[in-house]
Amino acid sequence: MHLIIDGYNLLHVGRSPVQITSEDLQLNRDRLIEGLALYRQMRPCNITVVFDGWQGGWSTERKERKRGVDILFSRLGETADEVIRRLVKEKGSGVVVVTSDREISRYAEKLSVAVISSDRFKERMTGTGPSPEKDAGDSEEGGRGVKKRGPSRRPSKKEKRLQTALKKL
């Protein structure tokens, strides 16, 4: 499995939009990469984190690798969203995109790529989220222990992709 992560989107989960210094931003990015490296040790997978560099970045796309995590900074004038779209198109349906950006989510879903919200992934990454069995939609009817069945309860293709991706996480 290959995860393509919208870096700043995941970094700012649960935070209010506050102006932070570039030193604090670098520290937060490093913490995120450390957390992803630990996650990668528990669940072997390829991880690519994409950060915006379009406002104050380099003239070319910058690539790094830290502790097994690939890090991409978009080039000057290009947003991380554009880089993520390009990666999704190149890699195809074998990837999972982690973002809460609706535009990227719609684009990935059109290409049959599973999308997991940044909130849900952060919960899974930190171990505070529900277990994969409960998270995958195994709801019981009225608490009586009887599962609903029939055509009306069949998950859509989008829901199936999400459930499969969540089980792998």
C-alpha positions in Angstrom: 0.0 0.0 0.0 1.2 3.5 -0.8 -0.1 6.5 1.2 -0.1 9.9 -0.4 -0.6 12.5 2.4 -1.6 16.1 2.2 1.1 17.2 4.7 -0.2 20.6 6.0 -3.8 19.2 6.0 -2.8 16.4 8.3 -0.5 18.7 10.3 -3.3 21.1 11.2 -6.0 18.6 12.1 -7.8 19.8 15.2 -5.9 23.2 15.4 -7.4 26.6 15.0 -5.8 28.6 12.1 -3.1 30.6 13.9 -0.1 32.2 12.5 3.0 30.3 13.5 6.7 31.1 13.0 8.7 29.3 10.4 10.8 27.6 13.2 7.6 26.3 14.8 6.3 25.1 11.4 9.6 23.2 10.8 9.4 21.7 14.2 5.8 20.6 13.6 6.7 19.1 10.2 9.6 17.1 11.8 7.2 15.8 14.5 4.7 14.8 11.9 7.5 12.9 9.9 8.6 11.2 13.1 5.0 10.1 13.8 4.7 8.8 10.3 8.0 6.9 10.5 6.7 5.2 13.7 3.5 4.4 12.0 5.4 3.0 9.1 7.3 0.7 11.4 4.0 -0.7 12.8 2.3 -1.0 9.4 4.8 -1.4 6.6 3.8 0.8 3.6 5.2 3.5 1.4 4.5 7.0 2.5 4.8 10.2 0.5 4.0 13.5 2.3 3.4 16.5 0.1 3.9 20.0 1.5 3.2 23.4 -0.2 6.2 25.3 -1.4 4.3 27.5 -3.9 4.7 30.8 -2.0 8.2 30.6 -0.6 9.7 27.5 -2.1 12.3 26.5 -4.6 12.1 26.9 -8.4 12.0 23.1 -8.7 10.2 20.4 -6.8 12.2 19.4 -3.7 12.4 15.8 -2.6 13.7 14.3 0.6 13.6 11.0 2.4 13.7 10.9 6.2 13.4 7.7 8.2 11.7 5.9 5.2 9.2 8.6 4.5 9.3 10.4 1.2 8.8 14.2 1.5 7.9 16.4 -1.4 7.7 20.2 -1.4 5.9 21.7 -4.4 7.9 24.1 -6.6 7.4 27.8 -6.5 4.0 28.6 -8.1 2.6 25.0 -7.7 0.4 23.9 -4.9 0.6 20.7 -3.0 -2.9 19.9 -4.3 -1.6 19.9 -7.9 1.3 17.6 -6.9 -1.1 15.2 -5.2 -3.3 15.1 -8.2 -0.3 14.3 -10.4 0.8 11.5 -8.1 -2.6 10.0 -8.0 -2.8 10.0 -11.7 0.6 8.5 -12.1 0.2 5.8 -9.4 -3.4 4.9 -10.0 -5.8 2.9 -7.8 -3.0 1.2 -5.8 -2.7 4.3 -3.5 -4.6 5.7 -0.6 -4.9 9.5 -0.3 -5.0 11.1 3.1 -6.7 14.5 2.9 -9.7 16.5 4.0 -9.6 18.6 0.9 -12.9 18.1 -1.0 -11.4 18.9 -4.4 -8.6 16.4 -4.0 -11.1 13.8 -2.6 -13.4 14.1 -5.6 -10.5 13.9 -8.1 -9.1 10.8 -6.4 -12.6 9.1 -6.2 -13.1 9.7 -9.9 -10.0 7.7 -10.5 -11.2 4.9 -8.1 -8.6 5.8 -5.5 -9.5 5.4 -1.8 -9.5 8.6 0.3 -9.3 8.8 4.0 -9.9 12.0 5.9 -7.0 13.5 7.8 -8.9 13.4 11.0 -9.6 9.7 10.7 -6.0 8.9 9.7 -4.6 10.9 12.6 -6.8 9.0 15.0 -5.6 5.7 13.4 -1.9 6.9 13.5 -2.0 7.9 17.1 -4.0 4.9 18.2 -7.0 6.9 19.5 -9.4 5.9 16.7 -11.9 3.1 16.6 -10.8 -0.4 15.7 -10.8 -1.3 12.0 -13.8 -3.7 12.5 -16.0 -1.0 14.0 -14.7 1.7 11.7 -15.5 -0.3 8.6 -19.2 0.1 9.2 -20.2 -3.1 11.0 -23.2 -1.4 12.7 -25.8 -3.5 14.5 -29.5 -2.8 14.3 -31.1 -1.4 17.4 -28.4 -2.9 19.7 -30.1 -6.4 19.4 -27.1 -8.0 17.8 -28.8 -8.5 14.4 -27.0 -7.2 11.4 -29.0 -5.6 8.6 -29.0 -7.4 5.3 -30.2 -7.1 1.8 -29.5 -5.0 -1.3 -30.3 -1.7 0.5 -27.4 -2.3 2.9 -24.8 -3.1 0.2 -22.0 -0.5 0.4 -21.2 1.6 -2.7 -18.0 1.2 -4.5 -16.6 4.3 -2.8 -17.5 2.8 0.6 -15.9 -0.5 -0.3 -12.7 1.2 -1.3 -12.7 3.1 2.0 -13.4 0.0 4.1 -10.6 -1.9 2.3 -8.1 1.0 2.8 -9.1 1.3 6.5 -8.5 -2.4 7.1 -5.0 -2.1 5.7 -4.3 0.9 7.9 
